[in-house]
Amino acid sequence: MWTRKSNLGYNALKSADLGIHKGATKLSMALYKYPEHLTKSDDAAFDQIHEPGAQAPHAGIYRCVACGLEIGIAQYHTLPPQDHHQHQSGLGRIRWQLLVYAQHKK
């Protein structure tokens, strides 16, 4: 598995970095500790599916819709390509959906 290192490279991930925590029965959404720092939103940005290599419209956490792998990425950086990670047979191709985005104070 891989995670974004910079605009040009990727670092290897350990399975523990994939959101699998002790007691988990399946791969779940990104974890958080302090709910007071998160706000539920119905923003249409969360409904969009992004192709590999597309520009990330928001800084945040994106999830592969086929396998659940999550990545963190800066706004306007390029989402990982189709060969970013391998899927089990039958899962489909890599596509990214926004889970959480950073809201910048102005």
N, C-alpha and C positions, 0 to 999 in steps of 0.2 A: 504494500500500500504506500501511497505517497501523499505528501502535504506540501503546500506552497512554501518555498524557501525565499524566493525573490521573484522578480519579474522573469528571470531567466532559468531558474532551477527548482528542483524539488528535493525534499528530504524523505527518507524512509520513516514509516510509522511503525510502532509496536502495536499489537492488537489491543493493548490496554488503552491506547490513545484513541480508539475508535468508538468510545462511548459505551463500551461494555464494562459494567461495573459489577462488583461482587453482589450476588443475589439477583441479578437481572436475568430474565428469562428470554428476552429478545433485545435487539438493538433498538434503543429508544432515542427520543429527541435529546438535543443538547441539555446538559444538566445545569442547574443554577442553585444558589444557596439563598440569595436575598431577593425575595419576590417584590419587595418595595422598589427595586430598581428596574423592574420590567412593567410594561403596560400592554394590555391586550389591544390589538388593532385589527380592523377589518380592511385595511389598506389593500387595494388591488395588486400591489407589488408582490404580495405573498401568493397570489394565484398564478403568476406568470411562470412558465417553464422556459429555462434558458439552455441553449445549445452549448456544447463544449466549444471553448475558444471564443465565446461571446464576452463582451465587456460587462462586468458586474455593475448594475445600476446603483447599488447601495453597498456600503461597507457592512459586512455582517457574516452570518453563518449560513451557508448553503448546503443542501442535502441532495445527494444523488437520488432521484426518484425511483430508480430500479433497485438499488441495494441498501440505501440508507447511510452510506458513507457521508460524513460531514466535513466541511472545510471552512476555515475562516479566511476572508479575503478583503482587501481594501477596495474602496469605491473606485470604479473605472479600471481596475486591474482585470486581466484576462482570466476567465474561468478556465480550469484545467481542461486539456484536450481529451478526445475520445480514448486515447491510449493511456490515460492517467492512472487507471487501475483496472483490474480484470474482474469480470462478473462470472458467476456460475452460469452454466448453460441454461438458457431459457429466461434469464432475467431481463434481457433487453439491453438497449444501448444506454450510455451515460447521458443523462440530462440533469440539470440543476434547478432546484427550487429554493427560494429564500425562506429561511426559518425565523431568523432574528436579524433586524438591522439596527445599526448604530444611529441614534438620532443626535445630530450635532447641534449644540446650542449656538445661537447666533448673537 
